[in-house]
């Protein structure tokens, strides 16, 4: 195992986790989140004592989601051994690798809590938040093991800070959307045709309103980052990630509209909306870490 091998493994882990997140959205959106009942990690009344599912759609989907998660966990453990064997940087490669394994263990426990808690929305949102942390850890490893790039490397602390703010803002929008993704509220982009909900409390309508207002603010901020990226003396790759994140974000705004038009009944729209949002987060985290990490 060498540096490039760990880089490839970490990159595979990033994309595998993003796919797992999208599949988790399909599991929830298709009504399959309780397909194995409240038994975990096996399926209640499944074949071979629950290790295999019965030929029922909801159980098949939930069973597949669980075993995909196990494969990501195995991949994370493989990265730890590969990083240790290659003698890579302890701070930016080995420690994030170990942290990813620990966080995945916590995530598995949260998955159990989600099932036992009858898919409570707060637990589901927490589950998604931890997934995004796992993606970020894999990105740190991938960036830290990449080859050195040519181009200007003048440190721009404000640029790094601005990218980090953008990533955090996208994460907030993502979590707010997760809380109310299966609650239909008419009207778009406004909620119930008004600028401000009648009830100023944290019910579903209010969270929808916060999600949409935050989405609009983040779009403006991403456009600012695209402009800012053209004025900093940093490698072009960082700007490309910001542009990619912005384009994906605009696409996701359209998917949000489609989500309302379909009255939140399309599981495929849920998958696309969540998957694209996760990719926006991943792109901004990558740009943020690239901005202050020089592999040389």
PAGUDO-963091 format. One line per field, with one value per residue (C-alpha): residue in three letters; chain; x, y, z. Coordinates in steps of 0.1 Angstrom, whole numbers, padded with zeros to 4 digits. Example, Ala and Ser with C-alpha at 12.3 -4.5 7.8 and 13.67 -1.06 7.14 Angstrom:
residuo <- [ala, ser]
cadena <- [A, A]
xx <- [0123, 0137]
yy <- [-0045, -0011]
zz <- [0078, 0071]
% end
This chain:
residuo <- [unk, unk, unk, unk, unk, unk, unk, unk, unk, unk, unk, unk, unk, unk, unk, unk, unk, unk, unk, unk, unk, unk, unk, unk, unk, unk, unk, unk, unk, unk, unk, unk, unk, unk, unk, unk, unk, unk, unk, unk, unk, unk, unk, unk, unk, unk, unk, unk, unk, unk, unk, unk, unk, unk, unk, unk, unk, unk, unk, unk, unk, unk, unk, unk, unk, unk, unk, unk, unk, unk, unk, unk, unk, unk, unk, unk, unk, unk, unk, unk, unk, unk, unk, unk, unk, unk, unk, unk, unk, unk, unk, unk, unk, unk, unk, unk, unk, unk, unk, unk, unk, unk, unk, unk, unk, unk, unk, unk, unk, unk, unk, unk, unk, unk, unk, unk, unk, unk, unk, unk, unk, unk, unk, unk, unk, unk, unk, unk, unk, unk, unk, unk, unk, unk, unk, unk, unk, unk, unk, unk, unk, unk, unk, unk, unk, unk, unk, unk, unk, unk, unk, unk, unk, unk, unk, unk, unk, unk, unk, unk, unk, unk, unk, unk, unk, unk, unk, unk, unk, unk, unk, unk, unk, unk, unk, unk, unk, unk, unk, unk, unk, unk, unk, unk, unk, unk, unk, unk, unk, unk, unk, unk, unk, unk, unk, unk, unk, unk, unk, unk, unk, unk, unk, unk, unk, unk, unk, unk, unk, unk, unk, unk, unk, unk, unk, unk, unk, unk, unk, unk, unk, unk, unk, unk, unk, unk, unk, unk, unk, unk, unk, unk, unk, unk, unk, unk, unk, unk, unk, unk, unk, unk, unk, unk, unk, unk, unk, unk, unk, unk, unk, unk, unk, unk, unk, unk, unk, unk, unk, unk, unk, unk, unk, unk, unk, unk, unk, unk, unk, unk, unk, unk, unk, unk, unk, unk, unk, unk, unk, unk, unk, unk, unk, unk, unk, unk, unk, unk, unk, unk, unk, unk, unk, unk, unk, unk]
cadena <- [A, A, A, A, A, A, A, A, A, A, A, A, A, A, A, A, A, A, A, A, A, A, A, A, A, A, A, A, A, A, A, A, A, A, A, A, A, A, A, A, A, A, A, A, A, A, A, A, A, A, A, A, A, A, A, A, A, A, A, A, A, A, A, A, A, A, A, A, A, A, A, A, A, A, A, A, A, A, A, A, A, A, A, A, A, A, A, A, A, A, A, A, A, A, A, A, A, A, A, A, A, A, A, A, A, A, A, A, A, A, A, A, A, A, A, A, A, A, A, A, A, A, A, A, A, A, A, A, A, A, A, A, A, A, A, A, A, A, A, A, A, A, A, A, A, A, A, A, A, A, A, A, A, A, A, A, A, A, A, A, A, A, A, A, A, A, A, A, A, A, A, A, A, A, A, A, A, A, A, A, A, A, A, A, A, A, A, A, A, A, A, A, A, A, A, A, A, A, A, A, A, A, A, A, A, A, A, A, A, A, A, A, A, A, A, A, A, A, A, A, A, A, A, A, A, A, A, A, A, A, A, A, A, A, A, A, A, A, A, A, A, A, A, A, A, A, A, A, A, A, A, A, A, A, A, A, A, A, A, A, A, A, A, A, A, A, A, A, A, A, A, A, A, A, A, A, A, A, A, A, A, A, A, A, A, A, A, A, A, A, A, A, A, A, A, A]
xx <- [0000, 0012, -0001, -0019, -0036, -0050, -0061, -0081, -0096, -0106, -0121, -0141, -0152, -0165, -0186, -0197, -0209, -0227, -0244, -0254, -0269, -0290, -0301, -0310, -0332, -0349, -0353, -0371, -0389, -0403, -0417, -0392, -0374, -0394, -0391, -0373, -0395, -0377, -0352, -0316, -0293, -0312, -0347, -0376, -0390, -0364, -0348, -0319, -0328, -0330, -0297, -0316, -0348, -0380, -0390, -0409, -0401, -0398, -0377, -0354, -0348, -0341, -0319, -0299, -0294, -0280, -0256, -0243, -0236, -0216, -0195, -0187, -0176, -0153, -0139, -0131, -0113, -0093, -0082, -0069, -0047, -0036, -0027, -0008, 0011, 0020, 0033, 0013, 0009, -0006, -0025, -0041, -0044, -0042, -0062, -0091, -0091, -0094, -0120, -0140, -0142, -0153, -0179, -0193, -0197, -0216, -0236, -0245, -0258, -0278, -0292, -0304, -0320, -0338, -0353, -0362, -0375, -0400, -0381, -0384, -0375, -0350, -0331, -0332, -0318, -0291, -0283, -0279, -0257, -0233, -0233, -0221, -0193, -0182, -0181, -0160, -0135, -0130, -0125, -0098, -0080, -0085, -0072, -0042, -0031, -0035, -0005, 0009, -0007, 0008, -0004, -0003, -0003, -0005, -0025, -0058, -0072, -0103, -0110, -0107, -0130, -0156, -0155, -0160, -0190, -0205, -0201, -0217, -0246, -0253, -0252, -0278, -0301, -0296, -0306, -0336, -0348, -0343, -0366, -0395, -0388, -0419, -0443, -0462, -0468, -0483, -0468, -0433, -0410, -0433, -0450, -0488, -0486, -0472, -0439, -0440, -0460, -0489, -0476, -0441, -0431, -0410, -0438, -0433, -0446, -0421, -0392, -0403, -0401, -0367, -0355, -0366, -0354, -0320, -0318, -0323, -0296, -0271, -0277, -0267, -0237, -0226, -0228, -0205, -0181, -0179, -0170, -0146, -0129, -0119, -0099, -0079, -0044, -0051, -0051, -0081, -0093, -0108, -0128, -0139, -0153, -0172, -0186, -0196, -0213, -0232, -0244, -0256, -0272, -0293, -0303, -0314, -0335, -0354, -0356, -0371, -0398, -0404, -0407, -0435, -0452, -0453, -0466, -0436, -0449, -0420, -0393, -0370, -0373, -0363, -0333, -0322, -0329, -0309, -0282, -0275, -0275, -0249, -0228, -0229, -0217, -0189, -0178, -0176, -0158, -0133, -0127, -0124, -0098, -0079, -0077, -0054, -0038, -0007, 0004, 0040]
yy <- [0000, 0035, 0071, 0068, 0036, 0053, 0082, 0059, 0041, 0074, 0087, 0055, 0059, 0094, 0083, 0052, 0072, 0097, 0068, 0053, 0086, 0088, 0052, 0060, 0088, 0063, 0039, 0066, 0082, 0048, 0040, 0011, 0025, 0001, -0028, -0050, -0039, -0029, -0057, -0045, -0053, -0083, -0084, -0096, -0129, -0128, -0158, -0176, -0161, -0126, -0125, -0125, -0107, -0121, -0113, -0082, -0048, -0028, -0055, -0059, -0021, -0018, -0049, -0036, -0002, -0019, -0041, -0012, 0006, -0024, -0023, 0013, 0004, -0023, 0002, 0026, -0001, -0010, 0027, 0027, -0004, 0010, 0044, 0027, 0004, 0032, 0053, 0083, 0116, 0109, 0142, 0144, 0108, 0083, 0102, 0110, 0074, 0061, 0089, 0077, 0042, 0055, 0078, 0050, 0029, 0058, 0060, 0023, 0028, 0058, 0036, 0013, 0041, 0054, 0019, 0015, 0051, 0044, 0068, 0099, 0129, 0143, 0110, 0108, 0143, 0135, 0103, 0124, 0149, 0122, 0109, 0143, 0142, 0108, 0122, 0151, 0128, 0108, 0140, 0151, 0118, 0120, 0156, 0149, 0120, 0136, 0146, 0181, 0205, 0233, 0269, 0298, 0288, 0321, 0315, 0333, 0329, 0349, 0327, 0295, 0310, 0320, 0285, 0270, 0293, 0282, 0245, 0250, 0270, 0242, 0217, 0237, 0238, 0201, 0192, 0215, 0199, 0164, 0172, 0181, 0162, 0141, 0169, 0186, 0223, 0240, 0270, 0276, 0294, 0309, 0287, 0286, 0317, 0340, 0355, 0344, 0315, 0324, 0303, 0314, 0281, 0252, 0232, 0217, 0248, 0270, 0246, 0246, 0284, 0284, 0258, 0279, 0312, 0297, 0281, 0315, 0331, 0303, 0306, 0343, 0334, 0307, 0332, 0355, 0326, 0320, 0357, 0356, 0325, 0344, 0369, 0348, 0336, 0299, 0268, 0268, 0235, 0252, 0276, 0247, 0229, 0261, 0265, 0229, 0232, 0263, 0246, 0216, 0238, 0256, 0222, 0212, 0243, 0230, 0196, 0213, 0228, 0194, 0180, 0204, 0197, 0160, 0167, 0149, 0116, 0107, 0087, 0093, 0131, 0125, 0106, 0132, 0161, 0146, 0131, 0164, 0183, 0159, 0164, 0202, 0197, 0174, 0199, 0228, 0207, 0197, 0233, 0244, 0218, 0223, 0260, 0255, 0222, 0220, 0184, 0197]
zz <- [0000, -0008, -0008, -0041, -0030, 0001, -0020, -0043, -0013, 0003, -0029, -0033, 0003, -0004, -0033, -0016, 0014, -0009, -0026, 0008, 0018, -0014, -0009, 0026, 0013, -0010, 0019, 0039, 0009, -0003, 0031, 0035, 0066, 0088, 0064, 0089, 0117, 0149, 0148, 0142, 0125, 0111, 0097, 0118, 0104, 0076, 0061, 0078, 0111, 0097, 0078, 0045, 0036, 0024, -0011, 0000, -0014, 0018, 0035, 0005, 0004, 0042, 0042, 0012, 0030, 0061, 0042, 0021, 0053, 0065, 0033, 0039, 0074, 0060, 0035, 0064, 0083, 0052, 0049, 0085, 0078, 0044, 0059, 0088, 0065, 0042, 0071, 0061, 0080, 0114, 0117, 0083, 0072, 0100, 0127, 0103, 0092, 0128, 0135, 0104, 0118, 0153, 0138, 0116, 0147, 0163, 0131, 0133, 0168, 0156, 0128, 0155, 0174, 0143, 0138, 0175, 0176, 0148, 0123, 0145, 0124, 0149, 0150, 0112, 0109, 0134, 0114, 0082, 0100, 0111, 0076, 0064, 0090, 0077, 0041, 0054, 0071, 0039, 0020, 0044, 0037, 0000, -0002, 0021, -0001, -0035, -0057, -0055, -0079, -0099, -0095, -0071, -0034, -0016, 0016, 0017, 0052, 0044, 0014, 0035, 0061, 0035, 0020, 0054, 0061, 0028, 0037, 0071, 0056, 0031, 0059, 0078, 0048, 0043, 0078, 0078, 0046, 0061, 0090, 0068, 0036, 0039, 0050, 0022, 0024, -0006, -0023, -0037, -0031, -0004, 0022, 0020, -0003, 0024, 0033, 0070, 0085, 0108, 0136, 0147, 0163, 0153, 0137, 0102, 0084, 0102, 0095, 0058, 0058, 0075, 0050, 0020, 0033, 0042, 0007, -0009, 0013, 0006, -0031, -0030, -0009, -0033, -0062, -0041, -0036, -0074, -0079, -0050, -0063, -0095, -0074, -0051, -0059, -0054, -0077, -0101, -0087, -0057, -0078, -0100, -0069, -0059, -0094, -0094, -0060, -0072, -0104, -0084, -0058, -0086, -0099, -0064, -0061, -0092, -0075, -0044, -0067, -0082, -0047, -0039, -0073, -0066, -0031, -0016, -0029, -0053, -0037, -0067, -0063, -0026, -0037, -0062, -0039, -0010, -0032, -0049, -0016, -0002, -0033, -0028, 0008, -0004, -0031, -0006, 0020, -0006, -0017, 0020, 0028, -0005, 0004, 0034, 0027, 0005, -0002, -0008]
% end
